[in-house]
Structures are given as structure tokens and as C-alpha cells.
Amino acid sequence: MSLKPELLEILVCPKCKGDLEYRPEPPETLVCHACGLVYSVDDGIPVMLVDEAKPL
């Protein structure tokens, strides 16, 4: 399941408010290069919690 382009346009990193790179390959993720954090996407829903993010 992929994220809608409209959603990707408005999503930003919750920690630094920086841009996110969408990576559709399994597992789906959103990457903040500024913070070095990777946010998961579970069943098409981005998990935008800093405490749940993994280091890049």
C-alpha cells in the first residue's frame, strides 16, 4: 500500500520539521536525512512518533 502524493506533500519530520523521503520498498518508510531518523509506515499509515523512529 502506498501513501497518497497529497499526504506526502504535507508530511514533515515531527522532530525538526524537515523534508521526508518516501521509500516504498518493503518495509515502507519515511526518512529524515536532517535528523537521521526513519519513520515506519504501517498498513498505509505513517507512524510519526519520534520515540518510535529508528536511526538511519
N, C-alpha and C positions, 0 to 999 in steps of 0.2 A: 504494500500500500504506500503510495507516495503522497507527499504533502502538496497542497494546492499552491500554485505560484502566488496567489494573493496573500496567503499566510506567510510564505517565505519573505515577501517584500516587507512585512511589518515586524517580523521577529528580530529581536536583538538579544545580545548576551545580557542576562539579568545582573551580572556582576559589574561589567564595565560599559554596558550599552553599545558595544562594538558590533560590527557585522558578523554574521554567521555564514559558514559554508555548509551547504547541504550535501551530504554524501548518501546517495540512495542505495548503495550496495549493502547487502545484509551484513551486519545489522544496520538499519538506518540510523544516521546520527547527524547532529548539527555541531560544527566545530567552530570555536572562537580561537583564532590564531593569536589575538592580542593577550588573552588570559591563559591560553594553553589548556583550555577545558573542552571536553567532549560531552555533549548532552545527548541522551538516548531518545529515540522515538519509539514508543510502544503502541502498537496497533494504530498507527497514524496520528498519535497524539504526542507532541513534543513534551518531554519532561524537563521543564525549565527551572529546576531547583539546583542552586549552586552546591548544596550539600550532597546531591545525588550525582553530580557531574564527575567525570573521570579525567585524570590528567592526560594530555595529548602525548 
